Amino acid sequence: MQDTHPLLRNLNPPQREAVQHVKGPLLILAGAGSGKTTVITRRVAWLIEEEGVHPSSILAMTFTNKAAGEMRERVQKLVSVPTEQLWVSTFHSFCTRILRREGDRTPVGRDFVIFDPSDQKALIKQVLAELKLPEKQFHPKKVLEIIGDWKNRCLLPEEAREEALDAWTRKALDAYSLYQTGLKNHRACDFDDLLLHTERLFRDSTVQAIYTERFKYLLVDEYQDTNRAQYLLVQHLAKHHHNLCVVGDEDQSIYGWRGADIRNILDFQHDFPEAVQIKLEQNYRSTQKILDAASTVIANNSQRLGKTLWTQLGEGEKMVFKLTDEGRLEAEWVVDRIREERARFPDAKMAVLYRANWQSRQLEEALRAMNMPYKLVGGVKFYERQEVKDLLAYLRLLSNPFDQVSFRRAISSPSRGVGPTTMARIAAAIPEGGTPLEGAWALLKSGELKGRAQREVGKFLDLFRRGTGEISTTGLAGLVRWMLVESGYVQMLEDEATLEAEGRLRNLEEFVNAAADSESLGLRLPEFLDRVTLASDTDQLEESAQLSLMTIHCAKGLEFPVVFMVGMEEDVFPNRNARETDDGLEEERRLFYVAITRAQHKLYLSAARRRRMMGQEMLGMPSRFLRELPADALETPIRWGTELYQSGQGAFSAPRPSQGGGHSVASELQRIRGMFDRTRTAAEVVPESAPGSVISLEPSNGSWPKGTRIRSPRFGRGVILGSTGSGDGLTYTVRFEGGEKRILARFGMLELAGD
């Protein structure tokens, strides 16, 4: 029988159909854990072994070198002929090979070099200087980010002009044009150019004919993650023969923030009306309870083609949800459950997943407190992150002025124009038994420093003079906030205005929370620094640890017998900024779907009633995604209402923070109003000011309007002239007596001033 063929053995009917499909376009919708890689490799092997297709006529593209290498190895084990001529590569590797052959038809030739990020930054800084664009308004990373977006949509400078509707974008477009000229002069490509130049090359009918004839069968993995340039490349290559097989899962499209376009997979049958669609719905990873939860949640999305996952692995255990009073207790609860699961399954690998990297801090501290080894996947341990170490340098120098290592790091972050020569002069000027701050002061008084270095060193010394006073007049968390703002570090990240900078700001915000936690224990600055230093000591057992901590994005493609999903709260998951649009909310829901389907046997979900925000405890609302779970998914059903917000000590036992900056309980309640879909019953909460009463939640944007009078601890009284952004990015323009300032709300410590 046909299904006894070695390449079809142990495949289910849809898998066999996908393997045996030969001619014409094919869309394989591969649900989570459905054996996608097996189908892909056997399909390539089937073309070679049974259809007589020469390996050199097959092109398979994926997104990582690791995946490409594994695919090539698995195919070789399945076929009887050498596969050296089989093209299996990433999009960027494929484009590089094409440009090495056809580069004479492009602006950069065949012998181009590939610029890495540091090369790109150096070139764009030259461009900005030539255009006399100040880096404070045109941060190199931000400009490179928008240039990358244009390139990923295959727009050359002259083609992007109609998008330049404001002055900033027009200037950035000028930078793009000059940047491309610079690359051409260097005979160089950046990573985005590899896609851009190849796509432009394939618009030439002669070149296109060569490669459509060469590659008669195309296969693209993870098609839901393709951007515009990758989509167009595939369209060019499949234009004549249509022998295109794409594999993907629209429900796992989670990279929209970096250019992936879910419409590519949703519209595949529009691009190729004759396409065959095959759904791989049998899951070989998880139990049915887990799959039912994932399928029920993702069914709330409109941007999908639809699948229903099922398994033969049995019903399995129900999920567990825990709502703790605050974030520290949530982390401790997770650690306790990990210990219980280890008693049941000593050898089982487990994972704790979270929406954003800043969430790892309390988990790391709870695990270290129990001497429990772990490994942080796809990231750096919290206290070893660049921005955290930069801030620690300021605090350590404030606590110990003799610390020359911290002095060098602090004075260089942000950059103050103090180079190696000036640093050497400062070191030479340190009096015997003195501090580097005294050396800098001596050099400043000598008049040897000129221009920017003179101004910046003076401001740096004044910062630490004032910081000494702040130690005695403000709490630990307040001191950290003060240092972040006064050092210019927050302003540096605000000016950068990139996704990376946003993540670094969130990590610094979490550091303030760590300081507030220590302050609540009565720790002073030296004791807090000792605690942090001990916490950052590397665990030598981490590489062999069976417990992994990671973001959900890092977990895609992985599986674990036991999974913990923490931070199931509005503004955490779904992320505050992402939920402001329908597309953003749907991507967040797809991210939740990915998290659920990482679990094989057991899934724990947790949330906290209150979390610290910039050192102050804020009210939290459990994630809307919890409401979307099937009624019988959890061991103990969630009862929506006031009981979710009442702890053993009464409702909202946390102290009320001061008004201002969007961080009061009142403004926090405004912020969470209208979070749930209008078709659902609004949750009811008990405000601290009126125990026992309930209020309904109604929509509000939670920001202060133009004309509001406020007070800043740094600039005094002022009037709000306007605002931009929202959520964590909400920024006010304020007129003070000393002039106008742009202030990020969550760091500004603003208060209502009244009349």
N, C-alpha and C positions, 0 to 999 in steps of 0.2 A: 504493500500500500504506500501511497505517496507520503503519508505522514510518518512513515518509518525511515525516511531519508535522514541521514545523520544531521543535516542542517535544519531539519524540522522537528527533530526529536525533543520532547518535553515542552513544546510550544503550545499555547492555547490557540483556538481558531483564529482570532484577530491577529495574533502574532504571526501565524503561518501565512495568512493572507498578505500581510505587510512584507514579509520576506520574499514571497513569490511574485509580487507585483513588479513588472518590468518596464513597460512602455507607458509614457504619459505622466502627468503630474500626480503626486501622491502627498496627501496631508495625513501624517500620523499624529493624532492627539494622544500623547503618552501621559497618563495620569501618574501621580506620585507613586513610586515603588512598583511600577508596572513592567519592569524588565526591559526598559527602553534600550540600554546599551547592548543587550543580547540581540535584540531585533535589528539594530543598526549594523552590528558586525556580521550577523548571519546574512543580512540582505546583501551586503557588499560581497561576501563569500559566495552567495547564490549567483550573483551576476557573473562572477569569475568562473566558478566551477560548472554551473548548469547552463548558463546562457552564452558562455564562451567569450565574454567581454574581456578585452585585454586590460590588465591593471592600469596601464597608462591612460586609459580612456575614462577613468573614474576619478572624480574630484569630490573629496569629503572635507567639509569645513566645520570647525567647532570653535570654542572660545578660549581654551587654554592649551598650552603645550603639553601639559600632563595628560589631558583628555585625548589629544591627538596621538600621543605616543602609545597610550594604552589601547586605543582603537586599532592602530597599525599592528601592534603585537598580537592582539586577539584575532585579527583577520588572518595574519600569517599562520597561526596555529590551525585555522579552519580550512586552508586551501593547500593544494598540492603544487602550486607554482610559486616562484619568487615574487614578492610584492614590492621590490625596491622602487618600481616605477609608479606605484600607487600614490597619488597625491592626497595625503591626509595632513592637514595643517590648520593653523589658526587663520583668520582673515588677514591679519597683518603679515604673517609669514608668506601666505600666498601672494599678496600684493607685492611684497619685497622681491620675490622670485620673478614676477612678471615685469617689474620695473627694471630689474637687472638685465632682462632680455630686451625690453622695448624702450628703455629709458631715453634713447635718442629722440623719441617722439615727444618727450616731456620737457618742461623747463629746466630740469635738474640733471639730465643725462643718466647714463648707466652707472657711473662710478660715484654716485652720491654717498654721503655719510648720513647716518641717522642721528639726529640731535636727541639727547636725553633731556629730562626736565631741567637739569641745571644749565645745559646749553641753551635751552629755550628761554630760560629766565634771563641769562646774560644778554641774549640778543634783544629781547623785548625791552630790557632796561636801556639799552643803547637807543632803541627806536623812540622810547618815551623821552629820553634826553634830547634827541634830535628834533622832536616835535614840540619840545618845551612843555610837555605835559607833566605836572607835578605828580609824583608817585603817591602822595597822600590821597588824591582824588582818583588816580588811575593806577591802582595797585597792580604790579606786574602779574600776580596770580589771577586777579579778577579779569584783566584784559586777555590773558591767555585762555581763560575759561570761556569767554564769549567768542574768541577766535576759534577755539576748538568746537564750539557749538555750530558756528557757521560752516566749518569744514565738514563736520559730521552730517550736515544737511547738503553737502556738495555745493556750497555757495562760495564763489570767488568774490573778492572785494567789490567788483563792479556790480555783481548780482545781488549783493546784500544791501545795496544803497537804499532800496525802497523800505527796508526795515529800520533804517536809521531815522527815527522820528523825533529824537530828542538830541540835545547838544552833546551829552556824554557819549551816546552811541555813535554819533557822527565822528567824534574824536577817536573813539575806539576803532572805528572802521578805517580811519586814516592810518592808525597804528597797524592794523591788519595788512593794509596795502604795503606799507614800508617794511613790515616784518617779512612778508613773502619775498620782497625784493632782496632783503638780507639773506634769506635762506637760499635764494637762487644764486646770489653772489658767492655764497659759501659752498655751492653745489651740495646742498643739504636738504633733507626732509625731516620733519618731525613725525611722530607716530600717526597723527591725523592725516598728514600729507600722503602717507602710503595708501590710504583708502581713497582720498580725494583724487590724486593723480591717476590711480588705476581706473577709477570710475570714469574720469574724463577720457582716458585712453580708449576705453571700451565703447565710447560713443562713436569712435571711428569705425565705420562699417567693415573696413578691410581687416583691422585688428580683431574686431569682434568675430568675424567669420573664421579667423585662424583658431581662436580658442573655443568657439562653439563646436567646431569640427574636432578639435583635440579632445575636449571633455564632453563625451556623449551622454554621460550619466552624472548627475550632480546630487549630492546629499548634504543637507545643512542641519546640524544639530542645534538645539536650543534656539529655534527660530524666533521664539517670542522675545528674545533678547537682542535681536538685530536692530540697528539704527537705520537711518535713511540711506546713508552711503552703502552699507552692507546690503540693504534691500535692493538698491539699484544695481550693484555688482551682480547679484544673483539673477536679476531680471535680464541683464545683458547676456549672461552666459547661457541662460535657458531659452533665449528668445526664439530660436529656430526649431529646436527639437522637443522642447517642453518635457524632457526626461528629468524632472526635478522632484526629488523627495525631500520634504522638510519635516522635521520632527520637533515637537515642542508641546508645551502645556500653557495655554493662555492663563490658567489659574495660578501659574508660578512666575508671571511676568512682574518682577519686583525691582527693575533697574531703570524705571522711567526717569529718575533724577540724573542719570548719566547718559541719556539719549535714546535708550531702548524705546521702540514704538510698538505697542501691543497691536496696533492696527495692521501691522505686517502679517501677523498670523490670522487675525480675525478676517482679513480681506483676501486671504489666499485663494479662495474659491471664486472670488470676484475677478482676481487677476487671471485665474485659469479655470474658466467655467466647467471644463471637462474633468476637473480634478476628482480623484477618488479620495474619500475621507474614511479613515479607519481609526476607531477609538480603542485604545488599550486601557481598559477599566479594571481588570483584575489586578489587585494589589498583592504583592508577595512580602510585604514588610510589616504591616500593622494589623491589629485586630479590628473587628467590625465596629465596635463602639467608637474607636478613634476615627475610623473612616466616616462613619455616620456624622460625627461632629464636624469634621472638615467639610463634608459635602453640604451639610445644612447651612453652615456659615457662608460658604462661597456662593451658594445659590442666591444670596442677596445682591450679588454683583450683576450689572446689566451687560458689561463688556466681556462676554464669554460665549463659547460655542456649546458648552455643556457636556458633562460627564458624570457618571454615578459610579463611584469606586465601590468595589466589593472584594471579599477575600474568603478563602477557605481555611483561614487560621483560627476561626471561632469568634465568639462574641467578645471575649476578653473582659477586662475590668473597666469599671466606670472611672471617669476622671475625678480628681479631687480639687476643690476650690477652697482657698483660705483667704479670708479678709482679716488682716492684722491691724492693730491700732496705728502703727507707724513703720517706716521703712526698715529700721534696725531690727525690729521684731520679725518682719517678713524674712529678712536674711537668716536670722536665727532659726525660724521655723523651717526654712528650706534645708539648712544644715542638719537639723534633727531628722527630717524625712530622709535625707541622703543616708544617714547612719542606719535608719530602719531598713531601707532598701538594701543596703550592703549586708545586713544581717540575713536578709532573705536570699539575695543573689550576690554572693561574695565576688564573683568575677565579672559582673555586668558593668559595661561602660555606661556612664550617665553624662548628661549635659544640662547645664543651666543656660537658658536662652534669654536675651533681653533685646529691647528695641534699639538702644543706643549705648555706646561704650561707657558713658558716664555712670551707668547703672552698676558697673562692676565693683565700685569702691566698697560698698557695705557688704557685698557678698565676699569679697576678698578678705575683709577684716574678720568676718564671722568664721570663715574657713581657717584662717590663720590662728584664731583664738582656740580652735579645736585641733590644731596641728594636723589638719587634713590637707594633703597635697592636691594640687590642681594645676591645670595648664590653661593659659589664656590663649585662645586660638584667634589668629588674625588681628592681634592688637598687642599693645604694650601694657604691662601691669600699671595700675592707676598711678602709683607714686613714682613710676619711672617714665611717665609721659613728659615730653619736652616742656609743655607749658606749665605743668605742675612743678617740674624741677626748676624752671625759671623763677616761678613764684617763691619756691622754697629758698632759692638763693637770696632773695630780698629779705625774707623773714630771718634766715640764719645770720645774715650780715647785721640785721637790726639787733638780733640777740647777742651776737658775738662779733664785734667790729674787727677782730683780728683775723677773721676767716678770709684769706686772700683768694681762695678758689671761688667762694660765693661772690666776692667783690667783682672778680673778672666776669663771671657769668651775668650778674645783675646789671653791670654797667653796659653790657653788650646786648641786653634784651629788654626793650627794643634797642635798635642801633642808635648810638649817640655820636657817631663819627669818631670814636676812640679806637684807633687801630693799634697794631703791635708796637709801633714806635712810641706812641703816647703811653701805652701800658708799661713799657720798659722804663720810661721817664718817671712815671708814678711810682713804680717799684723802687727805683733808685732814690726817690725823694722821701721814702718812709723813714722817719727817725728811728734810732735804735730803740727797740722795744715798743715801737708805735704801730699804728694800724694803717691799712691801705687808704682809708678815708683821710687820715692825717697826711699821708703822702700826696694824695690828690689835692688837698687844701694847700699844701706847701707849694706844689707845682702851679696851682692857680694864682697864688699870691706873687710868685716869682715873675709872672707875666709871660712865661714861655708858651702858654696855650693861647691860641688865636682863633678867631672866627667861631664856627659852629662848636668845635670842641670846647672852647672856653665857656660858651653859654651852657652847653649841655652838662659839662662837669659841674658847673656852678649849681644848676638846677638839681643834679643828682645829689650833691652834698646837702643842699637845702632840704631835699626829700627826707634824708635820714636824720637831719636835725629836728624836723617836725615830727618824724616817726617816733623819736624817743619820747616826745610828749604824748603821742597817741597811745603808746603802751599803757600809760598811767591813767588815761582819761576815757578809754573805750574798751569794750570787751574784745575777746579774741576774734570772734567772727567779724565784728566791726572793724578791727584792725586790718584783717585780711582784705575786706572790701575796700577800705581806704587805700591800702597799698596797691591794689589792682588798678584803681582809678588814677591815683596820683602818680604812679610810676609811668603812666602812659600805655600800659600793656593792653588794657581793654580797648583804648582808642586805636592801637596798632591793629588789633584783630577786626575791629569795626571797619577800619579803612580798607582792609583786605577784602571783606565782604564776599567770601567764598564759602562753599559748603564745609571745607576743611576748617576755616576760621570759626564757623558756627559750632562745629563739634568741639573745638578747643575751648570756646567760651563756655560750653556746657560742662566741660571737665573742670574748668576753673570755678564755675558755680557750685559744682559738687564738692570742690575743695573747701569752699566757704562753709558748706554744710558739715564737712568733717571737722572744721574748726568749731562750729557751733555745738556739735556733739561733744567735743572735748571740753568746751567751755561749760556745758551743763554738768560735767563731772568735776568742775572746779580746777581744771588744769590751766596753768599759765603758759606763756609762749615757750619757754625753754622745755617744759615738760611735754608740750604738744609736739615740738620738734623732735624730741627723743622718741616719742611714740611713733611718729611718721618714719623716722630713720630705721627703727626696728621693724616696722611694717614693710619697708621696701627691701628688706634683706631677702635675697633670692633663695627660693626653696630648691635645693639640689635634687629633690625627688620629682620635680614637676614633669619632666619628660616621660616618666613612667606612670604618671598619675592616670587613674581611670576616670577622673572627673574633668570635664572640659567646660570652660566658660566662654561664651561667644555671643555675638549678635546673631539675629536670625539670618541676616544676609550671608554671614560666614557659614551658617549651618546648611545652606541649600546644597542638596546632593548627598548629605550625610544622614545617618540613622543611628538611633540609640535605643536600647531596651527601655530606659527610663529617662524622661525629659521633664524638666521644670521650666515653666514659662512665667517669669516674674514681671512685676510692674504693669499689671492689667488694669490701667487707669486711663481715663480721658486725659489728653495732653501729653501722656507718656506713650500709650499705645491705644488708639491711633495717636500719632504724633500731632502736636498742636498745629504746626504749619501745614502738614499734609492734609488734614481733615477740612481745610477751608475750601477745597474744591471737590466736586464729585469724582474727578479722575484721581485726585490724591487719596481720597477716602477708599476708593476701590483698590488702589494699589496697597494701602495699609491692610485691607481685608485679605488681599492675596498673600501678604506677608504673614498674617495670622494663619492662613491655610497652610503655608509652608511650615510654620512652627508646629502646628498640630501633627502634620504628616511626617515629622522627624521621629515621632515616638512609635516604638514597636509594640510595647506591652502596657506601659503606664505613663500617664500624663498628669502632672500637677500644675495647677494654675494658682497664682497668688496676686494679691493687690494690697495696698495700704490705705487706710482712711486718711492719713496725713503724711506728707513728705516735707522735708525741708526744702525751701526755695530761697537761695541767698541767705541761709542761716535762720530763716523763720519758718515755723511749721504752718503749712497750708492745707486746707481742706481738699481732699481728692474725691473724684467721682469714679466708681468702677466703670471699666471700659464698656462701651455699647456692644462690643463683640461678644461679651459674656451673655447678653440677652439673646443673641442669635443662636446660641447653642441649643440643641434639641432638649426637650423637657426632661428626658430620662438619661442625659449624658453624664450628669454629676452624681456622686454618691449622696450628697446632701443638696437638694435643690436650693437655688438662691431665692430668697424672699425679698422682692424689691420694695423698698420703703424705708421708714425711719430706722429699722433695726440694723440696716447696713452701716449706719453712722453713729450708733450709740455704743460706747464701750462700757466696761464695768464701772468706770468712774463717772459715767454720765456722758451726755452728748458734748462733743467738741471740748474735751478736757484740756486741750492745748491752750497756752496763753495767747491772747489776742495780740497780733503784731500791730505796730503803729501804722497809721494811714500813710499811703504814698507809694508811688511807683508801681501801682497795680498789684501790691503784695499784701493788702489787708484782707481779712476774712470777708468783708463786705464786697470788695472788688473781686475777690476770688469767686464768690457766689455769682456775681454778675457774669464773670467769665465763663462759668460752666453752664449758664442758662442756655436752653435751647440746644443742648448737645445731642439729644436723641432725636431720631426721626419723628416727624409730626404724627406719623401713623401709630407711634407707640405711646403708651402712657408715660407721662413724665414722672421721674422719680421724685420722692419727697424727702426733704432733709430738715433737720432740726437746727436752727441757728442758735449760736451761743447766747445771743442777747435775749432770747425768749424761749427758755427750756419748756419742752412739752408742746409747743406749737408747731405747725407745719406750714410751709410755703410752697407754691408752685413755681416751676422754673419757666421763665420766658426769655425770648431772644434778647441779647444785648452784646455790643462789641467790647465792652469793658475798657475803653480808652477814654482819656479826658478830651473834651472838645476844645476847639480854638477859643482863646480868651480866658481859659482857666488860670487862676493865679496860684502859683506854686512856690515852694521854698526848696532850695538845694543846699545841702551842708557845705558845698564847695563854693558856689557862686552867689548864694543869697536868694533874695526874692526875685521872681520873674513871672512872665506871662507866656503861655503856650501860643505860638503862632501857627502851629500845624503839626501833623504827624505823618509818618510813612511806615509801611510795613505793618505787621501784626504778630501776635503771639510773642515768641521769644525775640523776634526781630523788630518789635514796636520801638520806633525812635521818634522822640519829640524834638521840634525846633523851638527853642525858648529864647525870649529876649530878656537878658539881664541888664543891670546897669552898666556892666563892663562890655556889653555887646551880645551878639547872638551866639548860641551854642547848640550843637546837635548832641542829644543825650539818649543813650540806650536805656529804655525804661527800667529793665530789670537790674541794671547796675547803678542807676542814677541816684537811688535813695531819695527820690522826690517826695515831698509832702504837700498836701493842700494847704495854702496859706490863708485862704479866706480873704476878707476885705481888710 
